[in-house]
């Protein structure tokens, strides 16, 4: 299984097996195909991903492998899928707890062209096109949702773009998570403009937004920083979060353009002064809280996904009061991406298989949820969701290279 389609044949298998030797598991069940499966899968990712998966039938494992690498027509594929199906079968214990309700949704999905790219974070551009990043393949993709046509653009090697977002001019910005840069793509020429970080400690641009003045704001999770980029001057300013290990993650703009940041390493939200970059800490009540993403309501209060504790949270910056609700699938449901549309809160439970799309109505504090489709398997994980201009919702299934648009239909 590889991060990009390197194995059209098995010619490079010996090199992969050598590279994987240090990653091999020792506690998997004995059986034909054990060593081959550990070595080939471990060449490109942690084999603990298989231990922690929801398990599949033989056909399911074949479909999942096909999203990563082309092994068709090789005897190794048969041996691997036989071993996985025998020892890692389907696990119903990770199924989500789905809540029925009056609302209906419609899912429309497109599979991106390059296998193994880990399609993620789709965003709508001003012309209605949808853009995504193939993080593991150093590319950005464009989807015409009317025709279904897709085109992929190469990025600098090692960029490992984490998030894409469009500015009003139609430039497609991305965070260079792998090479410590911010960059933008010209959709007409395919040319890429990069901005290096001024501090070598600023290694991993993560998520980003653009304010009304054209300033680009972005987080650097493991560097514990937030950045401000002025495209007119190419100046990059950085500020370190006051709490060590905060891991600034999601970032959104308040109605006045003020950036707020979610902390994936501490129980905090951060407000960043747009001019001085002064950081204001807002501590959330439970010390175990970890927030991946946040979203603003119309009244500038904040909804957040408490990933570590399996809760949906609401925070009022004016009063500093927080309130939380248990997510339908419980403490291990790992809420992740989040958006607010027409007053309702939408998020996903990424700890379930399949992911559950959840709607919360603040008016009556009711939940409703749906299983997110991902082909014949459920290895999705939605990491970001964003509304479209017409009130739909864009998500992805990174493990199966899917971009999805969800039409949110009214009740009745």
Beta strands, then each sheet from edge to edge (+ up, - down):
strand 1: 104-111
strand 2: 119-124
strand 3: 130-134
strand 4: 139-143
strand 5: 150-154
strand 6: 161-166
strand 7: 172-176
strand 8: 181-185
strand 9: 192-196
strand 10: 205-210
strand 11: 215-220
strand 12: 225-230
strand 13: 235-240
strand 14: 248-253
strand 15: 259-263
strand 16: 268-272
strand 17: 279-283
strand 18: 291-296
strand 19: 302-306
strand 20: 311-316
strand 21: 321-326
strand 22: 335-341
strand 23: 344-349
strand 24: 356-361
strand 25: 366-371
strand 26: 386-387
strand 27: 393-397
strand 28: 402-409
sheet 1: 1+ 28- 27+ 26-
sheet 2: 2+ 3- 4+ 5-
sheet 3: 6+ 7- 8+ 9-
sheet 4: 10+ 11- 12+ 13-
sheet 5: 14+ 15- 16+ 17-
sheet 6: 18+ 19- 20+ 21-
sheet 7: 22+ 23- 24+ 25-
end
